């Protein structure tokens, strides 16, 4: 083998080594053609879009304030995730979108998310906007009647969605994943991976 061939093999190996895909703990859905944006209102009455959080990693979760298990568990996990991120936690925005705008008014929604972390934002829309946003994110939800008209429950998808600082949908975070795994993934997104 000539020196030139050896050099070309060495350069090719180097380039292949540099192009290894990033390993995420969550499901990598980069390039998904859905979940591109939302147009909802926060608990202070301000309209919000994904672009409002430019240069941050955004984690979006759909749920409702009267959820007995998945929603508080997910928000607690995200609180614990931010606690493991050090200074980079300030570059992460957690967004909770209610699937129950009839019961989750602005004050209740604001108090609910703030109970988990002061930086968390709760968003709501009317029934039609909520349904359209959920559909765009491929979120399943279904209302189940309770013993009174206001005591219904809502079955819903349990995953969260992570966007990179450029506003691209990148990760599907499974319910029940650990704060350590999620923090590692969010740090990778902040690093531009």
Secondary structure, DSSP 8 states (H G I E B T S, - for coil): --HHHHHHHHHHHHHHHHT-----SSEE-TT-SS----EEEETTS-EEEGGGGTTSEEEEEEE-TT-SSHHHHHHHHHHHHHHTSGGGGGGEEEEEEES-TTT--HHHHHHHHHTT-TT-EEEE--HHHHHHHHHHTT--EEEE--SSTT--EEEE---EEEE-TTS-EEEEE-TT--HHHHHHHHHHHHTT-
